[in-house]
Amino acid sequence: MQLKFDWQGEDNCSVLKAQLEEVLKELDGKNDLLGNLEKAKNDAEWNLGEHKQWLADASARADQLDALCHEKENAIKDLENRLHEAEKSATEGANAQNVFE
């Protein structure tokens, strides 16, 4: 905004006061806008923090589920090995019994 001063009139003071009031109103408007922008920035930062926490929690839960899957896979492999050993033992026992008959 560019101010123009008219020094030729009789009421220079009232012109300056009017211009000053106009500038102060504009400044108040800019301050209001700045306050609104600051609030929006703070809200966005808070939301970002919430999303970061949600992602951290989800990541931790995914790690827990991954560990449980590995435990399950290990348990299945262990049971498969035991089953294989039991089948092998049963087959050997049946073969030994057939030899004695």
C-alpha positions as CSV (number, residue, x, y, z in Angstrom):
1,M,0.0,0.0,0.0
2,Q,1.4,3.4,-0.9
3,L,0.3,6.4,1.1
4,K,-0.2,9.8,-0.6
5,F,-0.2,12.9,1.5
6,D,-2.0,16.0,0.5
7,W,-0.2,18.9,2.3
8,Q,-2.2,21.6,0.5
9,G,-5.5,21.2,2.4
10,E,-6.4,22.9,5.6
11,D,-7.3,19.7,7.5
12,N,-4.0,17.8,7.1
13,C,-4.3,16.3,10.6
14,S,-7.7,14.7,9.8
15,V,-6.4,13.3,6.5
16,L,-3.4,11.8,8.3
17,K,-5.6,10.4,11.0
18,A,-7.9,8.8,8.4
19,Q,-4.9,7.3,6.6
20,L,-3.5,6.1,9.9
21,E,-6.8,4.4,10.8
22,E,-6.9,2.8,7.4
23,V,-3.4,1.5,7.8
24,L,-4.2,0.2,11.3
25,K,-7.3,-1.6,10.1
26,E,-5.2,-3.2,7.4
27,L,-2.6,-4.2,9.9
28,D,-5.3,-5.7,12.2
29,G,-6.6,-7.7,9.2
30,K,-3.1,-9.0,8.5
31,N,-2.6,-9.8,12.2
32,D,-5.9,-11.7,12.2
33,L,-4.8,-13.6,9.0
34,L,-1.5,-14.3,10.6
35,G,-3.2,-15.7,13.7
36,N,-5.4,-17.9,11.6
37,L,-2.4,-19.2,9.7
38,E,-0.6,-19.9,12.9
39,K,-3.6,-21.8,14.3
40,A,-3.9,-23.8,11.0
41,K,-0.1,-24.6,11.2
42,N,-0.4,-25.7,14.8
43,D,-3.4,-27.9,14.0
44,A,-1.6,-29.4,11.1
45,E,1.5,-30.2,13.3
46,W,-0.8,-31.8,15.9
47,N,-2.5,-33.9,13.2
48,L,0.9,-34.9,11.9
49,G,2.0,-36.0,15.4
50,E,-1.2,-38.0,15.7
51,H,-0.6,-39.8,12.4
52,K,3.1,-40.4,13.3
53,Q,2.0,-42.1,16.5
54,W,-0.6,-44.1,14.7
55,L,2.0,-45.3,12.2
56,A,4.4,-46.1,15.0
57,D,1.7,-48.2,16.8
58,A,0.8,-49.9,13.5
59,S,4.4,-50.7,12.8
60,A,4.9,-52.2,16.3
61,R,1.8,-54.3,15.9
62,A,3.0,-55.5,12.5
63,D,6.3,-56.5,14.1
64,Q,4.4,-58.4,16.8
65,L,2.3,-60.2,14.1
66,D,5.4,-61.0,12.1
67,A,7.0,-62.5,15.2
68,L,3.9,-64.6,15.9
69,C,4.0,-65.9,12.3
70,H,7.6,-67.0,12.7
71,E,6.7,-68.8,15.9
72,K,3.8,-70.5,14.2
73,E,6.0,-71.5,11.3
74,N,8.6,-72.9,13.7
75,A,5.9,-74.8,15.6
76,I,4.5,-76.3,12.3
77,K,8.1,-77.4,11.3
78,D,8.6,-79.0,14.7
79,L,5.3,-80.9,14.4
80,E,6.1,-82.0,10.9
81,N,9.5,-83.3,12.1
82,R,7.8,-85.1,14.9
83,L,5.3,-86.6,12.6
84,H,8.0,-87.7,10.2
85,E,9.9,-89.3,13.1
86,A,6.8,-91.0,14.3
87,E,6.0,-92.3,10.8
88,K,9.6,-93.5,10.4
89,S,9.5,-95.2,13.8
90,A,6.1,-96.9,13.0
91,T,7.4,-98.1,9.6
92,E,10.6,-99.5,11.2
93,G,8.5,-101.2,13.9
94,A,6.2,-102.7,11.3
95,N,9.2,-103.9,9.2
96,A,10.8,-105.4,12.2
97,Q,7.6,-107.3,13.1
98,N,7.3,-108.6,9.6
99,V,10.9,-109.9,9.8
100,F,10.0,-111.9,12.9
101,E,6.9,-113.5,11.4
